[in-house]
Amino acid sequence: MATKVLVLGGGPDAEREVSIKSATAIAEALRQDGTYEPELKIIDRLSVEQLRAMSGEVVIPYLHGPWGEGGPLQDVLEADGRAFVGSGALASRLAMDKVATKQAALMLRVTTPPMFMLNVGDTRAPFSYPVVIKPVHEGSTLGLHIVSDQAGWKRAVGTIKAEATKGIVRTYMVEPKIGGTAWARELTVGVLDGSALPIVEIKPKGGLYDYDAKYVSNETKYTVDPELPAGMGEAMKRDAVNLCRALQCRHIARVDFMIGGDGRAWMLEVNTTPGMTDHSLVPKAARQLGMTMPALCRRLVELAVRDGAVKS
């Protein structure tokens, strides 16, 4: 009898719909592969007792956002004790925290933009414009503001204040915009079981790789193994692998970079639950190596079986 795999999607976070798409795609890929027997469950929050009541010998938790990929769900998975795909609670918390990720990058001498924590009382940006205001614990560009001037700063801070009154309370950081007012190249490196996948370059039609460009638009262009200056691709892959190792990520992750006008690759963030939809980057990179979506998902289950649950 085939090993039963419990695939979890949904969650309470703003990226719930994307999570459902990723989890659904994983379950369908496993059905196509036929090696394992997947069962898809769409959840909100989940207690240890609720998880233990669900059948399955291996768990694939594919929830995007702070609760689903930032540690709380991983705490539940570790307490459950079954083998599961992905990073443990500690690594998930570190990678979801963009400040902690930057600290790890700096220790490894990986180039990353300087940052300040946002104080909504500040009347101007701590860097010359343009700057980027981003939540410390979100993904999919949720809550992202690109600020070109002083008027834009006031608008962005005003929006953040207004959201807080409605219960959307986030911790924000401010970075200089890579490339300034000029165009910058956006690239990503998937890491599968400690090895870098081919680099993917992203070219959204509107210039910003936002939620729509990632998950809705068919006009975003992707180039696998793009032309880069000599040695840059190898350095990016090495930095991505070393950073994931330092954060204790396992099985699958994605590290995002931008190349500015100075010709340097700047590390932006690490994602321990990279998207697995038909628009997603890790499956595109894996296909370049001849690994189909069913083969990729089968490999993730194999890694979970090999490594088991993370023990606190």
Secondary structure, 3 states (H helix, E strand, C coil): CCCEEEEEEECCCCCHHHHHHHHHHHHHHHHHHCCCEEEEEEECCCCHHHHHCCCCCEEEECCCCHHHHCCHHHHHHHHHCCEECCCCHHHHHHHHCHHHHHHHHHHCCCCCCCCEECCCCCCCCCCCCCEEEEECCCCCCCCCEEECCHHHHHHHHHHHHHHHHCCCCCCEEEEECCCCCCCCEEEEEEEECCEECCCEEEECCCCCCCHHHHHCCCCCEEEECCCCCCCHHHHHHHHHHHHHHHHCCCCEEEEEEEECCCCCEEEEEEECCCCCCCCCHHHHHHHHCCCCHHHHHHHHHHHHHHHCCCCC
